[in-house]
Amino acid sequence: LALFGVLLFASLFASVPTAAQEPGVGIMQSDDAKNLTHEQNRMYMYGNSDTGAPDTWSMWTHSANNDVNSDDSVGEGNIPGAANQGGGPRTFTFEGTNPVSEAMPIDNSIAIVGKVKLLIYCDVLEQNSCTKQTDIVLRLGNRDLAVQTIAEPAEDNFYEFEFFVNVEEIPAGETFGLRVSFQKPQSTDGGYTLYLGNQNSFMDIPVVEPYQPTVPGLDGEEYVSPYSQASGYTQVSSNSTSLLGLIFWGILGIGVFVAGFTFIPPIPMRELAILFTGLGLLVSMLVAPIIAGPVELGKVNPDDPDVWTVDELAQLDERPGSFLGDTFVENYVFKLYVEYDDVYTAKDRGTTISAFGYEEFAPIFEDPEVPQRGKEYVQLYFSLFHIDLRPGQAVLAELMIVNSTDSATGQTTLVPLHACMDCTNPDTGAAWEVKDVKVSVNGEESNRFAIQSELCEIIGVDSTWGVYAHGMTALGLLLGGIGFWMAYRQKREYYDDEDVDDLFDEEPDEDFEDALDDLEDF
């Protein structure tokens, strides 16, 4: 009894971990060769005929290129007296054994293609006249997506199929499958053989390659702009408009009028001096900044569906057939709008370039629910401008999504125009010069694609007439000075040399003399 108890305990101890480690049906293990991935995107058809009727045979599919539980082929003849004698419809459904654990994007611009090797024979009695038509149905989870009817096999009895689907991802807990239907011949010498496994029956799924982060510093809990730590970049102020500054200069300009007419005596050209000085201050320090700032910025409508801001772009995720989200497809024209108070500047190819840290959007970059692709694409494509942006308060970039082919790898990707490797300049027709800039952050280098100056419009630059208003202020001060000088000259005309001598010849005041005598006696 004691020995039995020890054996029972040992068997439980050995079986519990084993049961916990074995993947159950519908559970996807990350290191399982059967899993569908970008690298393992071919799904093979497997099965066996170890039971009686064909409709009870086990059929399945996964991405491992071999399966010891599968037969190399299954089939039937019409041998007299056999259990499966006679022709008729045959259907085999290959269900996926390893559904994905989380939603997996696929590129639906690329077809799902595959082959099924199926030999249907009726050589003698039917003289090979039996139908060889086969229906192949693509499945996702427990639903049918598409069907293709193939009348005759290609060379070596391969039925080749191709499906374009509307789905953009494989939902969590599901995977692709296949159903094959055909007619078994009626003649006694007829039958079929369905070949399984590697090189025989399979389909290729265009799984999107997982995105590999390339921008350092975006995976922390606290967002810090890469440019604040990047080598060679300095943060400087731009030509921003301060509300407090506008209020100060407005009060000062009005104060010039009030104080001028209240305290300045009636000198020549007083009104002109006060008018030019006060207006010069108001126009140059109040009116011009308002027109260059709020008025000019107000001309851009951020609610325009084709005007995008950084916080909107950062929250988009990858989509098959699109650069980002659902909208950024090939030939989509859009505008990037960024308002700023300061920029990071550096030198590249002898030109001052400007970068944005986007610290004001830190909550978005820190949010783990915001897609990593959107946050990184903002840094890669929309944070660097090959132009000095310090004179302005906002920038509007005219951009377009294009197909770009990398000459080194031959890979084609959708990118904004300024990052296109093989495009032409839309204005000159010359080859487009990509302004790719290496940014080094704490020893880690990553590429950025700077937006070229010809694609940018700087908004909020001080108006030239606002500068001329400073001359009006100087003219007012000059007129005031001339007025005081003229008043002084007019005052001098009341006194000549004789008048001055008369002042000294006057008799002393007797009352004043008496007061002095009393003071001495005291």
C-alpha positions in Angstrom: 0.0 0.0 0.0 2.8 2.4 0.9 4.5 1.6 -2.4 1.3 2.2 -4.3 1.0 5.6 -2.6 4.5 6.6 -3.5 3.9 5.6 -7.1 0.6 7.5 -7.2 2.3 10.7 -5.8 5.2 10.4 -8.3 2.8 10.0 -11.2 0.9 13.1 -10.1 4.1 15.1 -9.7 5.3 14.1 -13.2 2.0 14.7 -14.9 1.0 18.1 -13.6 3.9 20.1 -15.2 3.5 18.2 -18.4 -0.2 19.0 -18.7 0.5 22.6 -17.9 3.2 22.9 -20.6 1.3 21.3 -23.4 -0.6 23.8 -25.6 -4.3 23.1 -25.6 -6.5 23.5 -28.7 -6.7 27.2 -29.7 -3.7 28.3 -27.6 -0.8 29.7 -29.6 2.7 29.3 -28.2 5.2 31.9 -29.4 8.0 29.4 -30.0 5.9 26.7 -31.7 6.9 25.9 -35.3 3.2 25.4 -36.1 2.4 29.1 -35.5 1.6 31.4 -38.4 4.1 34.3 -38.3 5.7 36.7 -40.8 8.6 34.3 -41.1 6.4 31.2 -41.1 3.7 32.3 -43.3 3.1 29.1 -45.3 0.4 26.8 -43.9 0.5 23.2 -44.9 -2.4 20.8 -45.3 -2.3 17.6 -43.2 -4.6 14.7 -42.4 -5.0 10.9 -42.1 -7.5 8.3 -43.1 -7.3 6.1 -40.0 -11.1 6.0 -39.6 -13.8 4.6 -41.7 -15.8 6.9 -44.0 -14.0 9.9 -45.6 -16.2 12.4 -43.8 -14.7 11.2 -40.5 -11.1 11.6 -41.6 -9.1 14.1 -39.6 -7.8 17.1 -41.6 -5.8 20.1 -40.2 -3.4 22.9 -41.2 -0.5 24.7 -39.5 2.8 26.3 -40.4 5.2 23.5 -39.5 6.7 21.9 -42.6 6.2 18.4 -41.3 3.8 16.5 -39.0 4.4 13.0 -37.8 0.7 12.5 -37.2 -0.2 13.0 -40.9 -0.3 10.6 -43.8 1.6 11.5 -46.9 -1.7 11.2 -48.8 -5.3 10.0 -48.5 -7.5 8.5 -51.1 -10.1 6.0 -52.3 -10.7 3.6 -55.1 -13.9 1.8 -56.1 -12.8 -1.7 -55.3 -15.9 -4.0 -55.4 -17.0 -4.9 -51.8 -15.0 -2.1 -50.2 -16.7 0.1 -47.6 -16.2 3.2 -49.7 -17.2 1.8 -53.0 -18.9 4.1 -55.5 -18.5 7.7 -56.5 -20.0 10.9 -55.2 -19.1 14.2 -53.6 -16.1 14.5 -51.3 -15.3 17.4 -49.0 -12.3 17.8 -46.8 -12.0 20.7 -44.4 -8.6 21.7 -43.1 -9.0 23.6 -39.8 -6.2 25.6 -38.3 -4.8 24.0 -35.2 -2.8 27.1 -33.9 -5.0 30.2 -33.9 -3.2 33.5 -33.2 -3.1 34.7 -29.6 -3.6 38.3 -30.6 -4.8 40.1 -33.7 -2.3 39.7 -36.6 -2.3 42.2 -39.5 -2.1 40.9 -43.0 -1.5 42.8 -46.3 -4.7 42.4 -48.2 -3.2 44.1 -51.2 -1.3 40.8 -51.7 -3.2 37.6 -52.7 -3.3 34.5 -50.6 -2.0 31.9 -52.9 -1.5 28.1 -52.7 -1.7 24.7 -54.3 -3.6 21.5 -53.6 -2.2 18.3 -55.2 -5.2 16.1 -56.1 -5.2 13.2 -58.6 -8.7 12.3 -59.8 -8.5 9.2 -62.1 -11.0 7.3 -64.3 -8.7 6.2 -67.1 -10.3 3.1 -68.6 -14.0 2.7 -68.3 -14.8 6.5 -68.3 -11.9 7.1 -70.6 -10.8 10.0 -68.4 -14.1 11.8 -69.1 -15.1 12.1 -65.4 -15.2 15.6 -64.0 -12.1 16.9 -62.3 -13.6 20.2 -61.2 -12.7 21.2 -57.7 -14.0 23.9 -55.4 -11.5 25.4 -53.0 -12.9 27.6 -50.2 -10.8 29.9 -48.0 -11.9 30.0 -44.4 -11.1 32.2 -41.4 -12.1 30.8 -38.1 -15.5 29.2 -38.6 -16.6 31.3 -41.6 -16.0 31.1 -45.4 -14.3 34.0 -47.0 -14.1 33.1 -50.7 -14.5 30.2 -53.1 -12.7 29.4 -56.3 -13.8 26.8 -58.8 -11.0 25.2 -60.8 -12.1 23.1 -63.8 -8.9 21.2 -64.4 -5.6 20.8 -62.5 -2.4 22.3 -63.8 0.8 20.3 -64.3 1.5 17.5 -61.9 -2.1 17.5 -60.7 -1.8 20.8 -58.8 -4.9 22.9 -58.3 -3.5 26.4 -58.0 -5.7 29.1 -56.2 -5.5 32.8 -55.5 -7.7 34.8 -53.1 -7.8 38.6 -52.5 -9.7 39.2 -49.2 -11.1 42.3 -47.6 -10.0 41.5 -44.0 -7.0 43.4 -42.7 -6.1 41.2 -39.8 -6.6 37.7 -38.3 -8.7 38.1 -35.2 -7.3 36.8 -31.9 -8.3 33.1 -31.4 -8.7 32.5 -35.2 -6.6 31.4 -38.1 -7.0 30.5 -41.8 -8.3 27.2 -43.1 -9.2 25.5 -46.3 -12.0 23.3 -47.7 -11.6 21.2 -50.8 -14.7 19.7 -52.6 -14.8 17.5 -55.7 -16.6 14.5 -57.2 -15.2 11.0 -56.8 -15.6 9.0 -60.1 -18.2 6.3 -60.3 -16.3 3.7 -62.4 -14.7 0.7 -60.7 -11.3 1.8 -61.9 -11.9 5.4 -60.7 -10.8 7.1 -57.5 -8.6 9.9 -56.2 -5.5 10.6 -54.2 -5.1 13.8 -52.2 -1.4 14.5 -51.4 -0.6 16.2 -48.1 2.1 18.2 -46.5 5.2 19.9 -47.7 5.6 20.4 -51.5 2.1 19.1 -52.0 -0.8 21.1 -50.4 -0.2 24.5 -48.9 -1.1 28.2 -48.9 0.9 31.4 -48.3 -0.6 34.1 -46.0 0.8 37.7 -46.5 1.4 38.4 -42.8 2.6 41.9 -42.2 6.1 42.1 -40.8 6.1 43.1 -37.1 7.2 46.6 -36.6 10.6 46.9 -35.1 11.1 50.1 -33.0 13.9 52.3 -34.4 13.7 55.5 -32.3 15.3 55.3 -28.9 13.7 56.9 -25.9 10.0 56.2 -26.7 9.5 53.1 -24.5 10.0 54.8 -21.1 7.3 55.8 -18.7 8.3 59.4 -18.9 8.6 61.0 -22.3 11.8 63.0 -23.0 12.3 64.5 -26.4 15.1 62.7 -28.3 16.4 66.1 -29.4 16.9 67.4 -25.9 19.5 64.7 -25.5 20.7 64.5 -29.1 24.3 65.6 -30.0 24.6 69.0 -31.7 21.0 70.2 -31.0 20.3 73.4 -29.1 16.9 74.6 -27.9 16.1 78.2 -28.9 13.1 80.5 -28.8 11.1 81.3 -31.9 9.2 84.4 -32.9 6.3 83.6 -30.6 3.6 86.1 -29.7 3.1 86.5 -25.9 -0.3 87.6 -24.6 1.3 89.4 -21.7 3.7 91.1 -24.1 0.8 92.4 -26.2 -1.0 93.7 -23.2 2.1 95.5 -22.0 2.9 97.2 -25.3 -0.8 98.1 -25.7 -0.9 99.8 -22.3 2.4 101.5 -23.0 1.3 102.8 -26.4 -1.9 104.2 -24.9 0.1 105.6 -22.0 2.2 107.7 -24.5 -1.0 109.4 -25.7 -2.4 110.1 -22.2 0.9 111.2 -20.6 1.9 113.2 -23.7 -1.2 115.3 -23.8 -1.3 115.6 -20.0 2.2 116.5 -19.0 4.0 117.9 -22.1 3.7 121.7 -22.3 2.3 123.3 -25.4 5.5 123.1 -27.4 5.7 123.4 -31.2 4.7 120.1 -33.0 3.6 118.5 -29.7 0.6 116.8 -31.3 2.6 115.3 -34.2 5.3 114.1 -31.8 2.8 112.4 -29.5 0.9 110.9 -32.5 4.0 109.4 -34.2 5.5 108.1 -31.0 2.3 106.5 -29.8 1.2 105.1 -33.1 4.7 103.7 -33.8 4.7 101.8 -30.5 1.2 100.5 -31.1 1.7 99.4 -34.7 5.2 97.9 -34.3 4.7 96.2 -30.9 0.9 95.4 -30.9 -0.7 95.5 -34.3 2.1 93.9 -36.3 2.5 91.0 -33.8 -1.2 90.4 -33.7 -1.4 90.2 -37.6 1.7 88.1 -37.8 0.6 85.8 -35.0 -3.1 85.2 -34.2 -4.4 86.6 -37.5 -2.0 84.6 -39.7 -2.4 81.4 -37.6 -6.1 81.7 -37.8 -6.0 81.3 -41.6 -5.1 77.6 -41.2 -8.1 75.5 -40.3 -6.9 72.5 -38.2 -10.4 70.9 -38.6 -9.8 70.5 -42.3 -9.8 66.7 -42.9 -6.6 67.1 -45.0 -4.8 69.2 -42.4 -3.1 66.9 -39.8 -1.5 67.8 -36.5 1.1 65.8 -34.6 -1.2 64.6 -31.9 -3.5 63.2 -34.5 -0.7 61.4 -36.5 0.8 59.9 -33.3 -2.4 58.0 -32.5 -2.6 56.2 -35.9 -1.6 52.6 -36.3 -0.3 50.6 -39.2 -2.7 49.4 -41.8 -2.0 47.1 -44.8 -1.8 49.2 -48.0 -1.4 52.4 -46.1 1.4 54.5 -44.6 -0.6 55.1 -41.4 -4.2 54.6 -40.5 -6.8 54.2 -43.2 -6.4 57.5 -45.0 -2.7 57.7 -45.9 -2.8 55.6 -49.1 -0.7 56.2 -52.2 -1.2 59.6 -53.8 -3.0 61.0 -50.8 -2.2 64.8 -50.5 -2.2 66.3 -47.0 -0.8 69.1 -44.9 1.2 68.9 -41.7 0.5 71.9 -39.4 2.7 72.6 -36.3 2.6 75.6 -34.0 5.6 76.2 -31.8 7.2 78.5 -29.2 10.7 77.1 -29.4 12.7 74.7 -31.6 15.9 72.6 -31.5 18.4 73.8 -34.1 21.5 72.1 -35.6 23.6 72.3 -38.7 23.3 69.8 -41.6 25.0 70.2 -45.0 25.8 73.8 -44.1 22.1 74.6 -43.4 20.4 75.4 -40.1 17.8 72.7 -39.5 15.0 72.8 -37.0 13.5 70.0 -34.9 10.5 69.7 -32.6 10.6 67.9 -29.3 6.8 67.8 -29.0 7.0 67.9 -25.2 3.5 69.3 -25.1 2.3 65.9 -26.4 4.1 63.9 -23.7 0.9 62.3 -22.4 0.4 60.7 -25.9 3.9 59.5 -26.1 3.7 58.0 -22.6 0.4 56.3 -23.1 1.0 52.5 -23.7 -2.4 52.3 -25.4 -1.2 54.6 -28.2 0.2 52.6 -31.1 4.0 52.5 -31.2 4.0 52.8 -35.0 2.3 56.2 -34.9 4.6 57.6 -32.1 7.7 56.5 -34.0 6.6 57.7 -37.4 6.0 61.2 -35.9 9.7 61.2 -34.8 11.0 59.7 -38.0 9.1 61.7 -40.6 7.5 64.7 -39.0 9.8 66.1 -36.3 12.7 67.5 -38.5 12.6 70.3 -41.0 15.5 71.3 -43.3 14.9 75.0 -42.8 15.4 77.6 -40.0 12.0 78.0 -38.4 13.0 80.5 -35.7 11.5 83.5 -37.5 8.0 82.0 -37.5 5.4 80.7 -35.1 4.0 77.8 -37.1 4.9 75.7 -40.2 2.6 74.2 -42.8 4.1 71.4 -44.9 2.5 70.3 -48.2 3.1 66.5 -48.4 1.9 63.5 -50.4 2.1 59.7 -49.9 4.1 58.0 -52.6 5.7 54.6 -53.3 9.4 54.5 -52.6 11.8 51.8 -53.8 15.1 51.3 -51.9 17.8 50.8 -54.6 19.8 48.7 -52.1 17.1 46.2 -51.2 14.6 46.6 -53.9 11.9 46.9 -51.2 8.9 49.2 -52.0 7.2 51.1 -49.2 4.7 53.9 -48.8 6.3 57.0 -47.4 5.7 60.8 -47.5 7.2 62.5 -50.5 10.1 64.1 -48.6 11.4 60.6 -47.7 11.0 59.1 -51.2 14.2 57.4 -52.5 13.4 57.3 -56.2 11.0 60.3 -56.8 11.4 63.4 -58.9 11.0 67.0 -57.7 7.4 68.0 -58.7 8.6 71.6 -59.5 11.8 71.0 -61.4 11.6 67.4 -62.5 15.0 66.7 -61.2 15.8 63.7 -58.9 14.4 64.3 -55.4 17.1 64.8 -52.8 16.2 63.1 -49.6 17.4 65.0 -46.5 18.1 62.0 -44.2 19.8 63.1 -41.0 21.4 60.9 -38.4 20.4 61.7 -34.9 22.6 60.4 -32.1 21.0 60.0 -28.7 23.1 58.7 -25.9 25.3 56.9 -28.4 22.4 55.4 -30.3 22.0 56.5 -33.9 18.8 56.6 -35.8 17.7 58.2 -39.1 15.3 61.0 -39.5 13.8 62.3 -42.8 13.8 66.1 -42.7 11.1 67.9 -44.6 12.7 70.0 -47.4 12.4 73.8 -47.3 10.5 73.9 -50.6 7.7 71.9 -49.1 7.3 74.3 -46.1 5.5 77.6 -45.5 6.6 79.4 -42.3 3.7 81.2 -40.7 3.9 84.1 -38.2 7.0 85.9 -39.6 7.1 89.6 -38.6 5.8 91.9 -41.3 8.3 94.3 -43.0 5.8 97.2 -42.5 5.9 96.4 -38.8 9.6 97.2 -38.8 9.0 100.5 -40.6 6.7 101.5 -37.7 9.8 101.7 -35.5 10.8 104.6 -37.7 7.5 106.3 -36.9 8.4 106.1 -33.2 11.9 107.5 -33.9 10.3 110.3 -35.9 7.9 111.2 -33.1 10.8 111.4 -30.6 12.7 113.6 -33.1 9.8 115.9 -33.5 9.4 116.1 -29.7 13.1 117.0 -29.4 12.8 119.7 -32.1 9.7 121.1 -30.4 11.4 121.4 -27.0 14.4 123.1 -28.7 12.1 125.6 -30.5 10.3 126.4 -27.3 13.6 127.0 -25.5 14.7 129.4 -28.3 11.4 131.3 -28.1 11.8 131.7 -24.4 15.3 133.2 -24.8 13.9 135.9 -27.0 12.1 137.5 -24.0 15.4 138.3 -22.4 18.1 140.6 -23.9 21.3 141.9 -22.2 19.6 145.2 -21.0 16.8 143.3 -19.3 19.3 141.2 -17.5 21.3 144.3 -16.2 18.0 145.9 -15.1 17.4 142.9 -12.9 20.6 143.5 -11.0 20.1 147.3 -10.7 16.8 147.2 -9.0 16.6 148.6 -5.4 16.4 146.0 -2.6 13.0 145.4 -1.1 12.7 147.4 2.2 10.6 144.8 3.9 13.2 142.2 3.1 15.9 144.3 4.6 13.9 144.8 7.8 13.4 141.1 8.1 17.1 140.5 7.9 17.8 143.1 10.6 15.3 141.5 13.0 17.0 138.1 12.3 20.4 139.5 13.3 19.0 141.1 16.5 17.5 137.8 17.5 
